[in-house]
Amino acid sequence: MALLKNGAVAAPPGTPAAARALTSRDPFGTTGLRADRGANRYGVCSIEDFPPGITDLSATHEDAGGFYNYVNQFTAPNFWYRDGGVLSWIYGEEYDDWQGTYGFDACVAEYHSGHGTMDAGGVFRMPMGGTWGGSAWTSSAEMRLGNEVARYLFFSTCLSLRIGDGNSPIRTWDAANLGLRMIFGFETTSVDSPNYGAFFFGKWNGNGHKFSKAWLDASWDIDHHQAPSVVACGATQAEAQDRLFNEGTFDPAAASKNWWWWTWYDAARSISTPRLELPGTPRTARFAPQRLSSARLTELAGHFGVRLDGPVAATAGPHGLVLGDGQGGPRLSVDPRGVREITFAEPDGTGRDAPSAAEAVRIAQDAVETFGLADRVDLVADKVRHQYHAGGTADEVADPRVRETHVVFTQLVDGHPVVTPGLGEVRVSIDGAGTVTTIVDATREVERLAESAPAAPADSRATARASTVDEALDAPLQRLLRRLSAGGRVPAEVRTIPDSTAVGYALRGDDGAQVIRRTVEVDCGAGLAKRYVLEAPLH
């Protein structure tokens, strides 16, 4: 059984396929010798140390480094400017292709990690690492990119590609776009995380090389409560849509901006009541080791209808392995963590909205039962997420439609959820035809449970153990605020992101420890903000 459509099951089409290791692929799709630095393929900027009045960040160099280190396997980037080296000349029209080598229009793909915000007029603004030409800021209104080399812009910043509140990518980026093919960013504030760049290429290698899906899914594995977004341009609506959903190789050719089409994930919405009381006796979990033997892979392939032409060699690459790729039937990939992603069909392209949340949950529950995904683990229908899409021209923009509804079943361990993003869950994607297009199974079987090791011997002089979630999270919050204040500016406000507080198991390798987790948004000055994940262990 493979493809579920309105609750029915269809046999898999296609011819037999062998397993293939997922190795690191060149995003330019080229083969042969490694290209030298100065090939005008990549440029990178990252800022952690900001001018006075703006809170410093801590993970942007690692974030940009994940992008840099991956592409550097194939082509040395033209540049990687950091902190005080990131100045406004890099983004302005006069010097954005300086010496044919440096600047944000000197390379096909450009990656920036730092602070960002958007004003009431839809202008995206970024603080720089220092002052140049009298300014320590730059904005989308000052940029003119794509008339030289740039085709793909990655803004790993807050609010760089807004959709809501009357905004659109056209409103923000139309004047700046002189040949861009795609822009990657966020509708919301984003997390100060080191993982966006590295996770993007991990997802890209695993999903059959689709840029937009890789960007959206990488964000999901960092935090469920942000809204990543992507836009693509083309001469026609069909060209822009095809580029948005299918482009997966960097192309140096300029694109027309007659049509724009964009897609985004909304923040996950809870459909179950969270269990926020603290356990009386914290426990640890030991999960069964992942098995990627030939027998196990053959079993998985048969279970999901992926046909094989004989015994499977369990040889994984750095990004896992894939079965059934390019055969027209189900495709099964397994990433290095053991997460299984089964693609049954591409989403319906007729423009029909995906079903309501209630109907999607019903279809998803049928899929979970059909494939026995809850036979060895406990699951609860916990969250719903939508993938929206919209687009148009400078004169008219279509209303958003729901491309897919994603139902998230969270794994329970001893009645408590797994709280690590992207793990301990089953995600079922349903398109406008009611078809289950994809299932992601990131669950782990529990081998045993044990009482958590005490933090220290009993101390009669110590303060009492925290009795509420807020008390337990106070210590990591105070540590965060002390670290952020070390640069000389004390954050004026901390806001809890709705639905982000959870008590459950954090997965680390084969072990799970009970923690309290919450995402907060911190005021960073000058109209800027950033999200941080608080996590407190339970002892």
C-alpha positions in Angstrom: 0.0 0.0 0.0 1.3 3.4 -0.9 -0.9 6.3 -1.9 -3.8 7.4 0.2 -6.5 9.5 -1.6 -9.6 10.4 0.4 -9.0 7.4 2.6 -8.5 4.9 -0.3 -5.2 3.1 -0.9 -3.7 2.6 -4.4 -0.9 0.3 -5.5 2.4 1.9 -6.3 3.2 2.5 -10.0 6.7 2.5 -11.4 9.5 0.1 -11.9 11.9 -1.4 -9.3 14.5 0.9 -7.8 17.7 0.3 -5.9 18.9 2.1 -2.8 21.1 5.1 -3.3 23.4 6.8 -0.8 22.6 10.5 -0.3 26.0 12.2 -0.8 26.7 15.9 -0.8 25.6 17.3 -4.3 26.9 20.4 -5.9 24.0 23.0 -5.9 25.1 24.1 -9.4 24.7 20.6 -10.7 28.2 20.5 -12.2 30.7 17.8 -12.1 34.5 17.7 -12.3 37.2 19.8 -10.6 36.4 22.0 -7.7 36.0 25.6 -8.8 38.3 28.2 -7.5 37.5 31.2 -5.3 36.3 34.1 -7.4 34.1 32.0 -9.5 31.2 34.4 -8.6 29.0 31.7 -7.3 28.7 32.4 -3.5 29.1 35.3 -1.1 28.4 35.2 2.6 27.9 37.9 5.4 27.2 37.4 9.1 27.1 39.8 12.0 27.1 39.0 15.7 28.8 42.2 17.1 26.5 45.2 16.4 27.0 48.9 17.0 26.0 50.4 20.4 22.2 50.3 21.1 21.6 47.0 19.3 21.8 43.7 21.2 24.5 41.3 19.9 23.7 37.9 18.5 25.5 34.7 19.2 24.8 32.1 16.5 25.0 33.9 13.1 28.6 33.1 12.3 27.8 29.4 12.8 24.6 29.8 10.8 26.4 31.4 7.8 29.3 28.9 8.3 26.9 26.0 7.7 26.1 27.5 4.3 29.7 28.4 3.6 31.2 25.1 4.6 28.8 23.1 2.4 29.3 25.1 -0.8 33.0 25.3 -0.1 33.3 21.6 -0.9 32.6 22.5 -4.5 33.4 26.2 -5.0 35.2 28.6 -2.7 32.9 31.6 -2.0 34.2 34.9 -3.2 34.0 36.3 0.3 32.7 35.9 3.8 32.5 39.3 5.6 31.9 39.2 9.3 30.9 41.7 12.0 32.7 45.1 11.3 33.5 44.0 7.8 29.8 43.9 6.9 29.0 47.4 5.7 26.3 49.1 3.6 28.5 49.3 0.5 28.1 45.6 0.0 24.3 46.0 -0.7 24.1 49.4 -2.5 24.0 49.7 -6.2 27.3 51.6 -6.6 29.6 48.9 -5.1 27.5 45.7 -4.9 29.7 44.2 -7.6 32.9 45.8 -6.5 35.9 44.7 -8.6 33.7 42.1 -10.1 34.2 40.0 -7.0 32.8 41.6 -3.8 29.3 42.6 -2.9 25.8 41.3 -2.9 25.4 41.4 -6.7 28.8 39.8 -7.4 27.7 36.2 -6.8 24.8 34.0 -8.0 23.8 32.9 -4.4 24.2 35.3 -1.5 23.7 34.4 2.2 23.3 37.0 5.0 22.8 36.1 8.7 22.0 38.8 11.3 19.3 41.2 12.5 16.5 42.4 10.4 13.2 44.1 10.6 10.4 45.6 8.4 8.9 49.0 8.7 5.2 50.0 8.3 5.9 50.9 4.7 7.1 47.3 3.8 10.8 48.3 3.7 13.1 45.6 5.0 16.0 47.1 7.0 19.2 45.5 8.4 21.8 47.0 10.8 25.4 46.6 9.7 28.5 45.6 11.7 29.7 49.2 11.4 29.3 52.6 9.8 30.2 53.3 6.1 29.1 56.4 4.2 27.6 57.8 7.4 25.1 54.9 7.9 25.2 51.7 9.9 22.0 50.4 8.2 20.9 49.3 4.8 17.5 48.6 3.4 15.6 46.9 0.5 14.8 50.4 -0.7 18.5 51.1 -1.3 19.3 47.8 -3.0 19.3 47.1 -6.8 20.3 43.4 -7.1 20.2 41.1 -10.1 21.4 43.5 -12.8 24.9 42.0 -12.4 25.2 38.4 -11.1 22.9 37.8 -8.1 20.0 35.3 -8.6 19.3 33.8 -5.1 19.2 35.8 -1.9 19.1 34.1 1.5 18.2 36.4 4.4 18.5 34.4 7.6 17.1 37.3 9.6 13.8 38.3 11.1 11.0 39.7 9.0 12.9 39.7 5.7 10.2 38.3 3.5 6.8 39.3 5.0 3.4 38.1 3.7 0.9 39.3 6.4 -0.3 42.7 7.6 -0.7 44.1 4.1 2.8 43.1 3.1 4.0 41.0 0.1 7.3 40.2 -1.5 6.4 42.5 -4.4 5.8 45.4 -2.0 9.2 44.9 -0.4 11.4 43.7 -3.2 10.0 44.8 -6.5 12.3 47.9 -6.9 15.3 46.0 -5.7 14.8 43.1 -8.0 16.6 43.4 -11.3 16.9 39.8 -12.3 16.6 37.7 -9.1 15.2 34.2 -9.4 14.4 33.4 -5.7 14.5 35.1 -2.2 14.5 33.1 1.1 13.5 34.7 4.4 10.9 34.9 7.2 7.4 36.3 7.7 8.0 36.3 11.5 11.0 36.9 13.8 13.4 34.0 13.7 15.5 32.1 16.3 19.1 33.0 17.0 20.2 29.5 15.8 23.4 28.1 14.3 21.6 25.6 12.1 19.7 27.3 9.3 22.5 27.1 6.7 23.6 23.6 7.4 20.0 22.3 7.8 19.0 23.8 4.4 21.5 21.7 2.5 20.8 18.6 4.6 17.1 18.9 3.6 17.9 19.8 0.0 20.0 16.6 -0.4 17.3 14.5 1.2 14.2 15.9 -0.6 15.2 15.4 -4.2 16.8 18.8 -4.5 14.0 21.4 -4.1 15.2 24.7 -2.7 11.9 26.1 -1.3 10.9 22.8 0.5 14.4 22.6 2.0 14.3 26.2 3.4 10.8 25.6 4.9 11.6 22.2 6.4 15.0 23.3 7.8 13.2 26.0 9.8 10.7 23.5 11.2 13.5 21.4 12.6 14.8 24.5 14.5 11.5 25.8 15.9 7.8 25.1 15.2 6.6 28.6 15.9 8.3 30.7 13.2 7.1 31.2 9.7 9.7 30.8 6.9 8.9 32.1 3.5 10.2 31.8 -0.1 9.4 33.8 -3.3 10.3 33.0 -7.0 9.9 35.2 -10.1 9.2 34.4 -13.7 7.9 35.7 -17.0 4.6 34.0 -16.5 2.5 32.7 -13.6 3.4 29.1 -14.5 7.1 29.8 -14.7 7.1 31.5 -11.3 5.2 28.7 -9.7 7.3 26.0 -11.3 10.5 27.8 -10.1 9.1 28.2 -6.6 8.1 24.6 -6.1 10.6 22.7 -8.2 13.9 24.7 -8.7 16.7 22.9 -7.1 19.9 23.9 -9.0 21.5 27.3 -8.9 21.1 28.9 -12.3 23.1 32.0 -13.3 20.4 33.2 -15.8 18.4 36.3 -14.9 14.6 35.9 -14.3 11.8 38.2 -15.4 9.9 39.7 -12.5 6.6 39.9 -14.5 5.2 37.4 -12.1 5.9 36.6 -8.5 4.8 33.5 -6.5 5.5 32.8 -2.9 4.9 30.1 -0.3 5.3 29.9 3.5 4.6 27.7 6.5 2.5 29.3 9.2 3.4 28.8 12.8 2.1 25.4 14.1 -1.2 25.6 15.9 -1.9 23.3 18.8 -5.1 21.1 18.5 -4.5 19.3 21.9 -4.3 20.6 25.4 -0.7 20.8 26.5 0.2 19.0 29.7 2.2 21.6 31.6 2.3 20.2 35.2 5.8 19.2 36.4 6.3 15.5 37.0 6.7 14.4 40.6 9.7 12.2 39.8 11.5 13.1 36.6 12.5 10.2 34.4 14.9 9.5 31.5 14.2 7.4 28.5 16.4 5.1 26.5 15.4 4.7 22.9 16.1 1.7 20.8 19.1 2.1 18.5 18.3 3.0 14.9 18.6 0.0 12.6 19.5 0.6 9.0 20.3 -2.9 8.1 19.4 -4.3 4.6 16.6 -6.3 6.2 15.1 -3.3 7.9 15.3 -1.2 4.7 13.7 -3.9 2.7 10.9 -4.2 5.3 10.3 -0.4 5.2 10.2 -0.4 1.4 7.7 -3.2 1.3 5.6 -1.5 4.0 5.2 1.7 2.0 5.1 0.2 -1.5 8.6 1.0 -2.7 9.6 -1.7 -5.1 13.2 -3.0 -5.1 15.1 -5.0 -7.7 16.8 -7.2 -5.2 18.6 -7.1 -1.9 19.4 -3.6 -0.6 22.8 -2.6 0.6 22.5 -0.6 3.7 25.1 2.0 2.6 24.2 5.5 3.7 25.9 8.7 2.6 26.4 11.8 4.8 22.7 12.8 4.2 21.3 9.3 4.5 19.9 7.2 1.7 16.9 7.0 -0.6 14.9 4.1 -2.1 12.7 4.4 -5.2 14.0 7.7 -6.4 12.9 8.7 -9.9 10.7 5.7 -10.5 7.4 7.4 -10.6 6.2 5.7 -7.4 6.7 6.2 -3.7 10.1 7.5 -2.6 11.5 6.7 0.8 14.4 8.6 2.2 16.1 8.0 5.6 18.2 10.8 7.1 21.3 10.3 9.4 19.0 10.5 12.4 16.9 7.7 11.1 13.9 9.9 10.2 11.9 8.3 7.4 10.2 10.5 4.8 7.9 8.8 2.3 6.7 10.9 -0.7 3.7 9.4 -2.4 2.8 12.2 -4.8 3.4 15.8 -5.6 0.8 18.2 -4.2 -2.3 18.9 -6.3 -1.6 21.7 -8.7 -5.1 22.7 -9.6 -5.4 25.5 -7.1 -7.9 23.8 -4.8 -7.4 24.5 -1.1 -6.3 21.7 1.1 -9.0 20.4 3.5 -10.0 22.0 6.7 -8.0 21.1 9.8 -10.8 18.8 11.1 -11.0 16.9 7.8 -7.2 16.8 7.5 -6.9 15.3 10.9 -9.4 12.5 9.9 -7.4 11.7 6.7 -4.1 11.8 8.6 -5.5 9.5 11.3 -6.5 7.0 8.6 -3.0 7.1 7.2 -1.4 6.5 10.6 -3.7 3.5 11.1 -3.3 2.1 7.6 0.5 2.1 7.9 0.6 1.1 11.6 2.6 4.1 12.6 1.3 4.0 16.2 1.7 0.2 16.6 5.0 0.6 18.6 4.8 4.1 19.9 2.2 6.3 21.5 1.0 9.2 19.3 -1.4 12.1 19.8 -2.8 14.4 17.1 -1.1 17.6 18.5 -0.6 20.3 15.9 -1.7 21.5 12.5 0.4 23.6 10.1 -0.5 25.0 6.7 1.6 25.6 3.7 0.2 28.6 1.9 0.9 30.1 -1.5 0.0 33.3 -3.3 1.3 35.6 -5.9 0.7 37.9 -8.8 2.0 40.9 -10.6 2.9 44.5 -9.5 -0.7 45.3 -10.5 -2.7 42.5 -8.9 -2.0 39.9 -6.2 -4.1 36.7 -5.7 -5.5 35.8 -2.3 -3.5 33.1 -0.4 -4.5 29.5 -0.9 -3.7 26.4 1.2 -1.4 24.2 -0.8 -1.1 21.5 1.9 -2.3 20.9 5.5 0.2 19.2 7.7 -1.1 17.2 10.7 1.5 16.6 13.4 1.2 13.6 15.7 3.5 14.0 18.6 5.1 10.9 20.3 4.3 10.4 23.9 6.8 8.8 26.3 5.2 7.8 29.6 2.4 10.3 28.8 4.7 13.2 28.1 5.5 14.6 24.6 8.8 14.6 22.8 9.6 18.3 22.6 12.7 18.3 20.3 11.7 20.0 17.0 11.6 17.6 14.1 12.0 14.4 16.2 9.5 12.3 18.1 6.6 13.0 15.7 4.7 11.8 12.6 3.8 14.5 10.0 1.2 13.8 7.4 0.8 16.2 4.5 -2.6 16.4 2.7 -3.2 18.4 -0.5 -6.2 20.0 -2.1 -7.4 16.7 -3.6 -7.4 15.1 -0.1 -4.4 13.1 -1.1 -1.7 12.1 1.5 1.3 13.3 -0.4 4.0 12.8 2.3 4.5 11.1 5.6 7.5 11.9 7.8 8.0 9.4 10.6 10.5 10.7 13.2 9.5 8.5 16.0 11.8 6.3 18.2 10.8 3.1 20.0 11.3 3.4 23.8 13.6 0.7 25.1 13.3 1.5 28.8 12.5 4.2 31.3 14.4 5.1 34.5 14.4 7.7 37.2 16.4 10.8 36.4 19.8 11.1 38.1 19.6 13.8 40.9 21.3 17.1 40.2 23.1 17.0 43.6 22.8 15.6 47.1 20.1 17.1 49.2 21.0 20.5 50.6 18.9 21.8 53.5 20.1 25.3 52.7 19.1 25.2 49.0 16.0 26.8 47.7 13.0 24.6 47.1 12.6 22.8 43.8 10.6 24.7 41.2 6.9 23.9 41.4 5.7 25.7 38.2 6.9 26.0 34.6 7.6 29.7 35.1 9.7 29.1 38.1 11.7 26.4 36.4 12.4 28.6 33.3 13.4 31.6 35.4 17.1 30.4 35.7 17.7 29.9 31.9 15.9 33.2 31.2 18.1 35.1 33.6 21.2 33.5 32.1 20.0 34.6 28.6 19.4 38.1 29.8 22.8 38.4 31.5 24.5 37.2 28.3 22.5 39.6 26.1 23.2 42.5 28.5 27.0 41.8 28.4 27.2 44.0 25.2 26.0 47.0 27.2 22.3 47.0 26.4 19.7 45.5 28.7 16.6 44.1 26.8 13.5 46.1 27.6 11.0 43.3 26.9 10.7 39.5 26.7 7.6 38.0 25.2 6.5 34.4 25.3 5.6 33.0 21.9 2.1 31.5 22.2 1.8 27.7 22.3 5.6 27.3 22.6 5.7 26.1 26.2 6.0 22.4 26.7 7.0 19.8 29.3 8.4 16.6 27.9 11.4 14.7 26.6 14.3 16.2 24.8 16.1 13.7 22.5 19.9 13.6 22.5 21.2 10.6 20.5 19.5 7.5 22.0 18.6 9.2 25.2 15.7 11.4 26.3 15.6 13.6 29.3 12.6 15.5 30.7 12.8 19.2 30.2 10.7 22.4 30.1 11.0 24.2 26.8 9.7 27.7 25.7 10.4 30.1 22.9 10.7 33.7 23.8 11.1 36.9 21.7 13.5 39.5 23.1 13.6 43.2 22.4 17.0 44.0 20.8 16.7 47.8 20.4 16.3 50.0 17.4 13.0 48.2 16.5 14.7 44.8 16.3 13.8 41.6 18.0 15.1 38.0 18.1 13.7 34.6 19.3 15.5 32.3 21.7 14.7 28.9 23.0 14.8 28.4 26.8 15.2 24.9 28.1 15.4 23.8 31.7 16.2 20.2 32.7 14.1 18.5 35.3 15.9 16.7 38.1 
